[in-house]
């Protein structure tokens, strides 16, 4: 649950703060004392707390609650507010782990600035905690195709070194999964694995997120680089990193040290760096959007992560693994693929790669009825649109048949369509399809297709004996 818990003994204040935050699009809950506060946290841990220090007629004051929450839920940022604030109280609150301190009466703009920063901190902490809990994504790191075996061989070669790795490949192929596999099979497996999502962090916040912040009022807040020290820092979609940050990251790679935002002392770190991109970094360099020096520093060991198009042999097994994972994590039915469904999955287009396959499997399990085998008819239909306009997308009726039967079915459907397109005129149809009229007659006879008057017009149809 992503919400803000507001704790204040003054009803007008907590309702005012709640209204302000709701107007800005945040979900809120209100508590008037320590008992209500702890009860609310027990029901669902909030993403952020706005906490009054002085709570009249409450078993615990704000500092007591602060200590309790930071002990039980250290990832939750807490903003302290007080009408009796002074620098001593502010320093005490910061030392106990408060995110920030605001005095009443507070300025709404100031409140919103602090809340937005705290919510961003909360989001990043949740993401990192999720990554650390998730372990290696073994479901997706699976395959028997030559392309996958080559990938696995390349990954195994870099696990025991500290060399910087650049993972390339289109979106959805599993570049982060490959990065986590390197980490989980390396000597750093017990140290942190921290992801920097270059595309989702606001550019003006990137340096603070990476390097942390230091101030007399708020003390030291570690950034992601410091949190990753001893382990792996993974720059996901590094091409999206702001240009100003690129030069500073380059310096970190050279010196393995940096200064926090607002600080002067140098922080030393021990990092292994893995990066990923789905874009052509050489083109980005030529366009002036990516620093060439940084590219050469990051691209020590380039590894291509193949698209699903290059590893179609793995699709049925991957789908079965996803089914088992969804059964384990979401309680969805544990179903098997029929041979027809497996064959169709292998003929479908996968522009979203492994991620798209996983989404399709989840959709089928959610929308499917019963717990029987998954049939081809349950899979989503695809149209023929795409980058390769000359490539046909086969229907389930054709894709799951042996070649001889598929060819016969295709020819029958194709010729029926063309004859009816030309109103049953065999001469025009023969000209269009590039056959002699006599040859077309023989082909139609062998396929059981006859022409004649049916349903009020001259059309082609399959003879009853051949249906």
N, C-alpha and C positions, 0 to 999 in steps of 0.2 A: 504494500500500500504506500503510495507516495502522497503524504499530506503533512500539514504543519499543526502541531499541538500547541495551543496558546494557554498558558497557566498564569492566572492573575486573580487575586481575591476581590478586585473591584470589577463588578459585572459590566459596568459601562465601558471600562477600558478593554476588557477581553473581547466584548462584542464589537467595539469599534475596530480593534485590530483585525478581528475575524472578518468584518465587512470589507475592510480595506484590502485584505489579502484575497478574499473571494472575488472582489471586483477586478483584481489583477490576474484571475484565472487559477488561483491555488485552491486546493481542497483544505478545509480546516476542521479541527475539533477544539472544543473549549473545556477547560477545567478550572474550578474555583479554589482548589486546595490540593494538598498532597495526596489525599485518599483518591480523589477523582483523577488526579494526574496518573498515579501508579496503576489505577484500574484501566485507564485508557491505554497506557503503554502495554499492559498485559494482554489487552484485546488485539492490538496491532502496534508494532513499533513504528513511530512516525519517522518521516524523513528529516524533520527539523523541529526544534522546540523553541518557542519564545517564552521565557520564564521570568517571572517577577521574583526579586530577591525576598521581599517582605510579604509573607502570606499570613494574614491575620486569622487567628483561631484555627491554625493548621498544625498538624502533628510534626511536620517537617517544614523548614524554611527553604528558600530557593537554593542556598548553598548546599544544604543536605540533599535535596533532590538532584542537584547537579552532580554531586559526588556519587550518588546511587546510580544515576543513569550512565555516567561515564565508566563506572565499574562494570555494569551489566551490558550496556550497549555503547561501546566506545566510538562506534562509527557515526552516531547521531550528533550533528552540530547543535549547540545550544546558544541562543542569543539571550543574554541577561538584560532585563530592564528594571529600573528602580527610580522612584521619585525622590529617594534620599541618597542618590548616588554621589560618590566622591572617588578620588583616585585610588584610595586604599581598597575600597570594595571592588573597584574595577580590576586592580592588580590581583586581588585574592581570587576573583572569579576566573580570570585568565589562567592563573596558576593551577586552578582546579580543572582546567580543560574547556572553559567556555570559549565559543567561537568569537564572540564580540560582546560589547557592553554598550547599552544605549540608555541615556537618562530621560526620565519623564520631566516635563512634556517633550515628546520627541517630534522631530520633523518627519513628515510622511515620506518625503523623497529620500531622506537618510535611511529610514527604516527599510524602504524597498531596495535600495542599493545593497544593504547588508543582507537582507533576506535572499536576494537573487544570487549573491556570491555564496552564501551558505548552502543554498539548494544545489548549486553547481558542484560544490565540494561534496555534498551528500550523494549526488548522482555518481560522481567519480569513485567515491568510496564503495558504493554498492556494486558498481561495475567491477572494480578490482577484487572485491570480496567474492563475487560470483565467479570470476575467472579463477581465483585461487581455489575455490571449492570444487570447481567442475572437473579438475584433473585433465588428463589427456582424453581427447575426444576420439576414443578408439573406434566408435561406430563408423565415423566418416573416414578414418585412416585405415581403409580396408580395400583390397583388390587383388586380382590375379592376372590382370592384363599386362602385356609387355610395357606399356606406358607407365603403369603404376609401379611395376617392379623396378623400372629405371629410376623413378622418383624416390622410391624407398631406398634404393642403393645409394643415391646421392645424399639423402638425408643422413643415412648411417655414417657416411664418410665424414660428416661435419660435427657429429655429436660430441666427439672427444676433444675437439679443439675449441679455441675461443675466437676463431675467425668470424668476421662479420659476414652475414648471409643476406642476400637480396632475393626474395621470393617473387617471381613474376607469374602472371597468368590472368585470365579474365575474371570478372567478378563471380563469386560463388563457387570457385573451384576448391576452396579449402586452404587458402594460404595461411590463415591464422592457425588452423588445425595442424598444418605442417610445422609452423613455428613452435607450437606447444609440444609437438612430438620431439623436436630437437631438444627442447628444454627438459622434458620428462625423461629423456634417455641420455642426458649428459651428466657431468659431475656436479652441475648446479641444480639438479632436480629438486633438492630440498630447500632451495633459496627461492625468492619471489620471481614470479613471471608477471610483468606489468605491461599492459597494453596502452599505448598512446593512440587514440583515435583521431588522427590528424584532421579528418573532415568534419568532426562534430564539435570540437572545442572552438569557441569563438576566438578569432585571431588575436584580439586585444587581451585575451585571457591566457593565451598559450604559454607565455613565458612564466607566468605565475603558477600555472598548473604543472609545468615541467620542473622549474627550479625552486618552487616554494616561495615563502614570503617571510620577512623578518622585520619586526617593528618593536619599539619600546612598549607600546600599549598592548599588543597582542602576542608578543613573544615570537617563537619560531613555529612556522607551519611548513612541514616537509612537502616537497614536490614529488612528482612521480619518479624522477631520476634518483632521488635519494631513497625513496621507498624500494626501488629495484636494485639498490646496491648489493652486490654479492650474487645477483641472479641475472635475469634477462630483461631487457627493455625492448619491446616490440613496437616499432613505428608502423602502424597499419595505414596503408595508402599514403606513403610518405610524400608523394607528389603534391598533396594538399597542404603540406606544412607551409605556414606563412614565410615569405622570403626573409623577413627580419629575424625570425627564429632560426632559419637554416644556418646563418653565419654563426650564431651562438652555439648551436648543436655541433657544428664543425669544430669549434674550439674545444668543446667538451670531449669530442672523440680524440683530439690531439693530446689534451692535457689530463683527461679523466678527473677534472675538477671544475668548479664553477662557484659563483656567488649567488645567493638567494636574492630575489627582488627586494630592494630596500636594505640589503646587507652589504658588508664589505669583506668579511672573512671568507676564505676559500673553503669549499666543501669538497673533500676528496671522495670519489666513488669508484667501485670496481664493477664494471658493467660488461655484459656481452650484448651486442646490438644485433638484432634481426629486423629487417625491414621488408615491406611488401609494396607492390604497386600493380595496378591493372592498366597503367598508362605507359606510353613510350617515353621514358625519361630522356632519351637522346633528343626527341622532338621538343620536350619541355625545356631542355637546356638551350636548344637552338632558338626557342621563343623567348628566352630570358626569364622563364618562370622557375627554373631550378638551378642551383649552383653546381657547376661542373665539379668543383673540388669536393663537395659533399657527396656527389654521385660516386666518385672514385673511392672515397673513404668507406661508403656503405656497400659498394658492389664488389667486395673482395671475392666472395664465392657466390656467383649467380646460379640460382636453381629455378628451372621452369616447372610450375605445377600444371599438369596437363588438364585440358578441358574434358568434360564428360564425353564429348564427341570422339575423343581419342582413346577412350577406355570404355566402350560400350559393353564389353564382356563383363564388366564389373557391375552393371546396372541391376540385374536381378538380385545379386547377393547384397548390394548396398540397400536396396529396397527392403529386403528381409531383415537386415540389421536395424533399419529405421523402425520397422514394425515392432520388433522386439523392444527397442528403446522407448517407443511411445506407450507400449503396454506397461513397461516398468515405471516410467515417470508420470504418465497421465492416466493410466488405467484403461487405455483404449484397447479394443479387441485384439487378441493375438491371432491374426489371420495369415494364411499362406497365399502366395500368388499361384494362379493356374498357369499352365504352360503358355496359354494364349495371352494372358496378361503380361507375363514376363517377356514374351516375344514382342508384344506391342510396345512396351516400355523401351525396348532396345531400338525400335524404329522411330520413336518420337524425337522431335527437336528439343534440345535443352539449352537455350541461350543463357539461362540462369544457372546452369551446371548443377553441381551436387546440392546446392541450396534449394534450387527449384525442385529437384527430385524429392528432397526431404519434405518440402511443402506439399507436393502432390500426394505423397503417401499419407501425410497427416490429414489432408482434406478427404481422401477416400475413406480413411478409418473413421473420421468424425461423421461424414454424411452417409456412410454405408449402413445397410440394414442387416442385422444378424451377425453371426460370427463365422459364417462359412468362408470358403475360399474366395479370394478377390478375382473376379472375372474381368475380361477385357472391356466389357460393356460399362464397367464402373469407372474406367479411366477417362479423363477429360478429353474432349475432341480438340484437334488442332486444325487450323486452316493452313493454307499453303503459302501464307505471307512470310517473308523473311529475307535475309540477305541474299540467299541463293535462290533466285526465282526459277531456275531450271530444275530444281530438285523437288520431286513430288513427295507429298506427305501421305503415306498409305493409310487407308481406312482399316479399322480393326478386322473387317471381313476378309481383307486381302493379306494384311501383314502377318496373320497367324496361320496361313496355309502353306503347305509345301509348294515349291516353285511351279510344278506342272498345273496344280489346281488353281494357284493364284493367277497364273498367266491366262488360263481359260476363263476364270471369273472376270478378270480385268478386260479381256477381249470382248466378252459378251456384253458387259456393262458399257464399255466404250462404244461398240458398234450400235447397241440399242439407242444410246444417247444421240449419236450422229444421224442415224436413220430418222429418228423422230424429230431431230432438229431440222431435217430437210423434208419433213412431211411425208416420209415413206418413199421418197424418190431415190431409187437405187443408183441411177446414173450420177446424180449430183453427189450422193454419198461416196461412191467409188472414186470420183474425181477428187473430192476433199481428202479422203484417207490415203490416196495414192495407190489404189489397187485397180486391176482390170475388173470390169463388171462381172465377168464369169468367175473370176477368182473370189470376188466378194460373195457371190451366190453360194459357192462351195463352202466358204468359211462360215456363212450364216447357217447353212444346213448342218455343218458339223457341230455348231454351237447350239443347235436347237432353236434358232431365231427365225420366226416367220413374219411376213408382212401381210397385211390385210386390213379389212374394216373391223374396228373394234371401238366400242364406246363412242360411236358417232363420227369416226374419222379414220383415215388410212394411217396406220401406225405399225411399228414393229413391236413384237412381244415374244416372250419365250413360250414355245409350244407346251401345252399342258403336261405331256409325257416327260418333258425335260425339266419341269419346275421342281 
